[in-house]
Amino acid sequence: MTEFEYREDDFLQLAGLQHFTFCRRQWALIHIEQQWVENVLTVKGSLFHEKVHDGYSSEKRKDLIVSRGMPVHSRMLGISGECDVVEFVRAEEGITLPGREGLYKVYPVEYKRGRSKPTDEDRMQLTAQTMCLEEMFFTEIPEAYLFYGETRRRECVEITEQLRGQCKKLLLEMHQLYDRGYTPEVRKTKKCEACSLKEICLPKLEKRKNVKSYIAEYVDGDF
């Protein structure tokens, strides 16, 4: 049985997976309704990524090849985007590269402005990048890296079956919502305060009483 493959016209933005993991409504506002508002955090994040790469480039350092801004895609997942950095490390086992001698292991490195988070949005984006590279280079990538600008530290992430399964599940849900053109309703959480779209999203509306509740409260009250 042949696995389902998405057409290029149906590819979603890989970077959207981070938005989706953070908040499905935020993702829909950006990727379905095409709404976006900059705040201090988003501007700092954009500037940080500009320092990492400005378009695609590659350089060699002894047994290491560093590619910046590499375009990636997956027909199985239906996504496309780019990796901040992909490192090709020469090894005894690995893949061949055109015009290069020897074999290489592949390691994506995603750069983030802040610090490591207990939530999974960064790891989901990194997992999707890893799965794209595996499909493109016909290889297995057991681990990848997150680099955090605030702490200046690199975090190794094991790309487990659990992460892969969650990634596939979230991407399938993304495609379903995108095909429907559906924006999920407001669900206010602590994360709303840091969201650049909070004025558009209007999370405070969730707490407002509807007319039916207001009338019922008025009728049942002691006046």
RODO-707415 format. One record per residue (C-alpha): residue number from 0; residue in three letters; x, y, z. Coordinates in Angstrom, 3 decimals. Each point is the difference from the previous one (the first is absolute). Example, Ala and Ser with C-alpha at 12.3 -4.5 7.8 and 13.67 -1.06 7.14 Angstrom:
2
+-----+-----+----------+----------+----------+
!   k !   r !        u !        v !        w !
+-----+-----+----------+----------+----------+
!   0 ! ALA !   12.300 !   -4.500 !    7.800 !
!   1 ! SER !    1.370 !    3.440 !   -0.660 !
+-----+-----+----------+----------+----------+
***
This chain:
223
+-----+-----+----------+----------+----------+
!   k !   r !        u !        v !        w !
+-----+-----+----------+----------+----------+
!   0 ! MET !    0.000 !    0.000 !    0.000 !
!   1 ! THR !    1.429 !    3.389 !   -1.045 !
!   2 ! GLU !    0.153 !    2.660 !    2.720 !
!   3 ! PHE !   -2.029 !    3.148 !   -0.614 !
!   4 ! GLU !    2.014 !    2.923 !   -1.350 !
!   5 ! TYR !   -1.066 !    3.642 !   -0.076 !
!   6 ! ARG !    0.244 !    2.098 !   -3.137 !
!   7 ! GLU !    2.293 !    3.021 !    0.134 !
!   8 ! ASP !   -3.040 !    2.282 !   -0.322 !
!   9 ! ASP !   -1.265 !   -1.433 !    3.296 !
!  10 ! PHE !    3.226 !    0.496 !    1.974 !
!  11 ! LEU !   -0.338 !    2.004 !    3.211 !
!  12 ! GLN !    2.739 !    2.112 !    1.553 !
!  13 ! LEU !    2.256 !   -2.093 !    2.209 !
!  14 ! ALA !    0.568 !    2.943 !    2.367 !
!  15 ! GLY !   -3.755 !    0.079 !    0.597 !
!  16 ! LEU !    0.305 !   -3.171 !    2.058 !
!  17 ! GLN !    1.580 !    2.011 !    2.806 !
!  18 ! HIS !   -2.954 !    2.427 !   -0.073 !
!  19 ! PHE !   -2.443 !   -2.911 !   -0.099 !
!  20 ! THR !    1.615 !   -1.763 !    2.978 !
!  21 ! PHE !    0.018 !    3.272 !    1.954 !
!  22 ! CYS !   -3.630 !    0.861 !   -0.838 !
!  23 ! ARG !   -2.233 !   -1.338 !   -2.763 !
!  24 ! ARG !   -1.921 !    3.278 !   -0.160 !
!  25 ! GLN !    3.215 !    2.022 !   -0.387 !
!  26 ! TRP !    1.053 !   -2.269 !   -2.875 !
!  27 ! ALA !   -3.375 !    0.377 !   -1.728 !
!  28 ! LEU !    0.020 !    3.792 !    0.357 !
!  29 ! ILE !    3.438 !    0.137 !   -1.634 !
!  30 ! HIS !   -0.163 !   -2.782 !   -2.591 !
!  31 ! ILE !   -3.705 !   -0.074 !   -0.901 !
!  32 ! GLU !   -1.168 !    3.575 !    0.626 !
!  33 ! GLN !    3.403 !    1.520 !   -0.905 !
!  34 ! GLN !    0.118 !    2.221 !    3.081 !
!  35 ! TRP !    3.270 !    0.957 !    1.669 !
!  36 ! VAL !    1.096 !    2.617 !    2.537 !
!  37 ! GLU !    3.586 !    0.627 !    1.046 !
!  38 ! ASN !    0.945 !    0.390 !    3.657 !
!  39 ! VAL !    3.352 !    0.287 !    1.737 !
!  40 ! LEU !    0.452 !   -3.771 !    0.172 !
!  41 ! THR !   -0.791 !   -0.644 !   -3.669 !
!  42 ! VAL !    2.303 !    2.821 !   -1.142 !
!  43 ! LYS !    2.852 !   -1.281 !    2.165 !
!  44 ! GLY !   -0.593 !   -3.508 !   -1.324 !
!  45 ! SER !    0.146 !    1.190 !   -3.610 !
!  46 ! LEU !    3.212 !    1.932 !    0.599 !
!  47 ! PHE !    1.546 !   -3.022 !    1.727 !
!  48 ! HIS !   -0.771 !   -2.244 !   -2.981 !
!  49 ! GLU !    1.392 !    2.592 !   -2.420 !
!  50 ! LYS !    3.327 !   -0.256 !    1.830 !
!  51 ! VAL !   -0.017 !   -3.787 !   -0.455 !
!  52 ! HIS !   -0.581 !    0.091 !   -3.755 !
!  53 ! ASP !   -0.985 !    2.304 !   -2.815 !
!  54 ! GLY !   -0.999 !   -2.318 !   -2.817 !
!  55 ! TYR !    1.570 !   -3.362 !   -0.759 !
!  56 ! SER !    3.748 !   -0.419 !    0.518 !
!  57 ! SER !    2.477 !   -2.798 !    0.712 !
!  58 ! GLU !    3.510 !   -0.215 !    1.417 !
!  59 ! LYS !    2.465 !   -2.771 !    0.819 !
!  60 ! ARG !    2.030 !   -0.272 !    3.197 !
!  61 ! LYS !    2.256 !   -3.065 !   -0.063 !
!  62 ! ASP !   -2.397 !   -2.957 !    0.458 !
!  63 ! LEU !   -3.048 !    2.225 !    0.394 !
!  64 ! ILE !   -2.200 !    1.586 !   -2.678 !
!  65 ! VAL !   -2.365 !    2.697 !    1.252 !
!  66 ! SER !   -3.011 !    0.904 !   -2.147 !
!  67 ! ARG !   -2.111 !    3.016 !    0.956 !
!  68 ! GLY !   -3.542 !    0.704 !   -1.140 !
!  69 ! MET !   -0.341 !   -3.384 !   -1.712 !
!  70 ! PRO !   -3.418 !   -0.502 !   -1.669 !
!  71 ! VAL !   -1.698 !   -3.220 !    1.144 !
!  72 ! HIS !   -3.292 !   -1.746 !   -0.696 !
!  73 ! SER !   -1.924 !   -3.210 !    0.577 !
!  74 ! ARG !   -2.638 !   -1.451 !   -2.296 !
!  75 ! MET !   -1.037 !   -2.432 !    2.726 !
!  76 ! LEU !   -0.657 !    2.795 !    2.516 !
!  77 ! GLY !   -1.107 !    2.639 !   -2.514 !
!  78 ! ILE !    2.319 !    2.756 !    1.194 !
!  79 ! SER !    2.841 !    2.165 !   -1.286 !
!  80 ! GLY !    2.300 !    2.582 !    1.521 !
!  81 ! GLU !    3.633 !    0.437 !    0.863 !
!  82 ! CYS !    2.445 !   -0.974 !    2.723 !
!  83 ! ASP !    2.030 !    2.656 !    1.790 !
!  84 ! VAL !    3.047 !   -2.267 !   -0.123 !
!  85 ! VAL !    0.676 !   -3.547 !   -1.174 !
!  86 ! GLU !    3.323 !   -1.518 !    0.999 !
!  87 ! PHE !    1.513 !   -2.830 !   -2.043 !
!  88 ! VAL !    2.629 !   -1.745 !    2.131 !
!  89 ! ARG !    2.429 !   -2.403 !   -1.662 !
!  90 ! ALA !   -0.321 !   -3.503 !    1.453 !
!  91 ! GLU !    0.715 !   -3.652 !   -0.684 !
!  92 ! GLU !   -3.676 !   -0.569 !   -0.846 !
!  93 ! GLY !   -2.431 !    2.408 !   -1.566 !
!  94 ! ILE !   -1.114 !    1.546 !   -3.282 !
!  95 ! THR !    1.970 !    1.144 !   -3.026 !
!  96 ! LEU !   -0.065 !    3.632 !   -1.106 !
!  97 ! PRO !    0.476 !    1.148 !   -3.614 !
!  98 ! GLY !    3.548 !    1.196 !   -0.579 !
!  99 ! ARG !    1.162 !   -1.042 !    3.478 !
! 100 ! GLU !    2.170 !   -2.914 !    1.026 !
! 101 ! GLY !   -0.987 !   -2.341 !    2.807 !
! 102 ! LEU !   -3.207 !   -0.599 !    1.919 !
! 103 ! TYR !   -1.926 !    2.460 !    2.164 !
! 104 ! LYS !   -2.482 !    0.032 !    2.889 !
! 105 ! VAL !   -2.741 !    2.638 !   -0.156 !
! 106 ! TYR !   -0.980 !    2.239 !    2.939 !
! 107 ! PRO !   -2.529 !    2.869 !   -0.218 !
! 108 ! VAL !    0.557 !    2.904 !    2.398 !
! 109 ! GLU !   -2.880 !    2.382 !    0.711 !
! 110 ! TYR !    0.846 !    3.386 !    1.535 !
! 111 ! LYS !   -2.334 !    1.636 !    2.516 !
! 112 ! ARG !    0.326 !    3.437 !    1.543 !
! 113 ! GLY !   -0.978 !   -0.831 !    3.588 !
! 114 ! ARG !    0.681 !   -2.949 !    2.253 !
! 115 ! SER !   -1.023 !   -3.666 !    0.231 !
! 116 ! LYS !   -3.723 !   -0.562 !    0.597 !
! 117 ! PRO !   -1.859 !   -2.751 !    1.888 !
! 118 ! THR !   -2.596 !   -0.047 !   -2.811 !
! 119 ! ASP !    0.458 !   -1.766 !   -3.340 !
! 120 ! GLU !   -0.409 !    2.693 !   -2.675 !
! 121 ! ASP !    3.750 !    0.268 !   -0.721 !
! 122 ! ARG !    0.503 !   -3.759 !    0.055 !
! 123 ! MET !   -2.949 !   -0.524 !   -2.347 !
! 124 ! GLN !    1.466 !    2.398 !   -2.565 !
! 125 ! LEU !    3.394 !   -1.699 !    0.304 !
! 126 ! THR !   -1.588 !   -3.442 !   -0.376 !
! 127 ! ALA !   -1.769 !    1.094 !   -3.187 !
! 128 ! GLN !    3.279 !    1.322 !   -1.411 !
! 129 ! THR !    1.679 !   -3.296 !    0.871 !
! 130 ! MET !   -2.699 !   -2.047 !   -1.716 !
! 131 ! CYS !    0.261 !    2.184 !   -3.116 !
! 132 ! LEU !    3.767 !   -0.568 !   -0.164 !
! 133 ! GLU !   -0.438 !   -3.744 !    0.517 !
! 134 ! GLU !   -2.388 !   -0.149 !   -2.939 !
! 135 ! MET !    2.214 !    2.168 !   -2.205 !
! 136 ! PHE !    3.280 !   -1.819 !    0.732 !
! 137 ! PHE !   -1.405 !   -3.535 !    0.532 !
! 138 ! THR !    1.618 !   -0.259 !    3.412 !
! 139 ! GLU !   -0.814 !   -0.254 !    3.704 !
! 140 ! ILE !    0.720 !    2.905 !    2.346 !
! 141 ! PRO !   -0.296 !   -1.075 !    3.642 !
! 142 ! GLU !    0.828 !    3.375 !    1.531 !
! 143 ! ALA !   -0.022 !    3.709 !   -0.790 !
! 144 ! TYR !    0.768 !    3.264 !    1.770 !
! 145 ! LEU !   -1.634 !    3.159 !    1.327 !
! 146 ! PHE !    2.225 !    3.027 !    0.605 !
! 147 ! TYR !   -1.333 !    2.669 !    2.364 !
! 148 ! GLY !    1.333 !    3.531 !   -0.395 !
! 149 ! GLU !   -0.775 !    1.151 !    3.541 !
! 150 ! THR !    2.021 !   -2.768 !    1.646 !
! 151 ! ARG !    2.438 !   -0.498 !   -2.919 !
! 152 ! ARG !   -0.375 !   -3.749 !    0.458 !
! 153 ! ARG !   -0.737 !   -2.855 !   -2.378 !
! 154 ! GLU !   -2.559 !   -2.588 !    1.095 !
! 155 ! CYS !    0.091 !   -3.517 !   -1.453 !
! 156 ! VAL !   -3.474 !   -1.362 !   -0.777 !
! 157 ! GLU !   -0.532 !   -3.719 !   -0.514 !
! 158 ! ILE !   -2.478 !   -0.403 !   -2.845 !
! 159 ! THR !   -2.075 !   -2.726 !    1.622 !
! 160 ! GLU !   -2.914 !   -1.950 !   -1.438 !
! 161 ! GLN !   -2.223 !    1.938 !    2.400 !
! 162 ! LEU !    1.127 !    3.327 !   -1.478 !
! 163 ! ARG !   -0.392 !   -1.332 !   -3.533 !
! 164 ! GLY !   -3.495 !   -1.301 !    0.718 !
! 165 ! GLN !   -1.083 !    3.274 !    1.595 !
! 166 ! CYS !    1.460 !    1.943 !   -2.912 !
! 167 ! LYS !   -1.969 !   -2.053 !   -2.533 !
! 168 ! LYS !   -3.192 !    0.366 !    2.054 !
! 169 ! LEU !    0.313 !    3.778 !    0.268 !
! 170 ! LEU !    0.813 !    0.432 !   -3.688 !
! 171 ! LEU !   -3.004 !   -2.099 !   -1.001 !
! 172 ! GLU !   -2.212 !    2.218 !    2.172 !
! 173 ! MET !    1.607 !    3.101 !   -1.562 !
! 174 ! HIS !   -0.871 !   -1.231 !   -3.493 !
! 175 ! GLN !   -3.573 !   -0.787 !    1.042 !
! 176 ! LEU !   -0.567 !    3.445 !    1.525 !
! 177 ! TYR !    1.666 !    1.724 !   -2.956 !
! 178 ! ASP !   -2.144 !   -1.911 !   -2.505 !
! 179 ! ARG !   -3.119 !    1.032 !    1.935 !
! 180 ! GLY !    1.213 !    3.578 !    0.380 !
! 181 ! TYR !   -0.932 !   -0.297 !    3.670 !
! 182 ! THR !    1.325 !    2.247 !    2.784 !
! 183 ! PRO !   -0.393 !   -1.595 !    3.473 !
! 184 ! GLU !   -1.854 !    1.950 !    2.680 !
! 185 ! VAL !    1.700 !    1.959 !    2.772 !
! 186 ! ARG !    1.425 !   -1.938 !    2.944 !
! 187 ! LYS !    1.712 !    2.444 !    2.326 !
! 188 ! THR !    3.192 !   -1.203 !    1.704 !
! 189 ! LYS !    3.091 !    1.595 !    1.563 !
! 190 ! LYS !    1.690 !   -0.169 !   -3.413 !
! 191 ! CYS !   -2.418 !    2.620 !   -1.360 !
! 192 ! GLU !    1.837 !    2.874 !    1.695 !
! 193 ! ALA !    3.187 !   -0.601 !   -2.024 !
! 194 ! CYS !   -1.835 !   -0.503 !   -3.297 !
! 195 ! SER !    0.459 !    2.688 !   -2.656 !
! 196 ! LEU !   -3.572 !   -0.640 !   -1.194 !
! 197 ! LYS !   -1.762 !    0.480 !    3.344 !
! 198 ! GLU !   -1.681 !    3.245 !   -1.120 !
! 199 ! ILE !   -1.297 !   -1.711 !   -3.148 !
! 200 ! CYS !   -0.880 !   -3.244 !    1.738 !
! 201 ! LEU !   -1.771 !    1.824 !    2.876 !
! 202 ! PRO !    0.304 !   -2.785 !    2.600 !
! 203 ! LYS !   -1.919 !    2.128 !    2.540 !
! 204 ! LEU !   -3.199 !   -0.622 !   -1.975 !
! 205 ! GLU !   -0.071 !   -3.519 !    1.393 !
! 206 ! LYS !   -0.854 !    1.372 !    3.446 !
! 207 ! ARG !   -2.878 !    2.159 !   -1.159 !
! 208 ! LYS !   -3.460 !   -1.337 !    0.809 !
! 209 ! ASN !   -2.318 !   -0.731 !   -2.894 !
! 210 ! VAL !   -3.487 !    1.572 !   -0.050 !
! 211 ! LYS !   -1.752 !   -3.176 !    1.162 !
! 212 ! SER !    2.250 !   -0.317 !    3.078 !
! 213 ! TYR !   -0.425 !    3.686 !    0.836 !
! 214 ! ILE !   -3.825 !   -0.162 !   -0.136 !
! 215 ! ALA !   -0.079 !   -3.193 !    2.086 !
! 216 ! GLU !    2.216 !    1.603 !    2.634 !
! 217 ! TYR !   -2.156 !    3.149 !    0.021 !
! 218 ! VAL !   -3.304 !   -1.930 !    0.355 !
! 219 ! ASP !    1.319 !   -2.246 !    2.768 !
! 220 ! GLY !    1.573 !    2.851 !    1.981 !
! 221 ! ASP !   -1.458 !    1.734 !    3.039 !
! 222 ! PHE !   -1.110 !    3.485 !   -0.958 !
+-----+-----+----------+----------+----------+
***
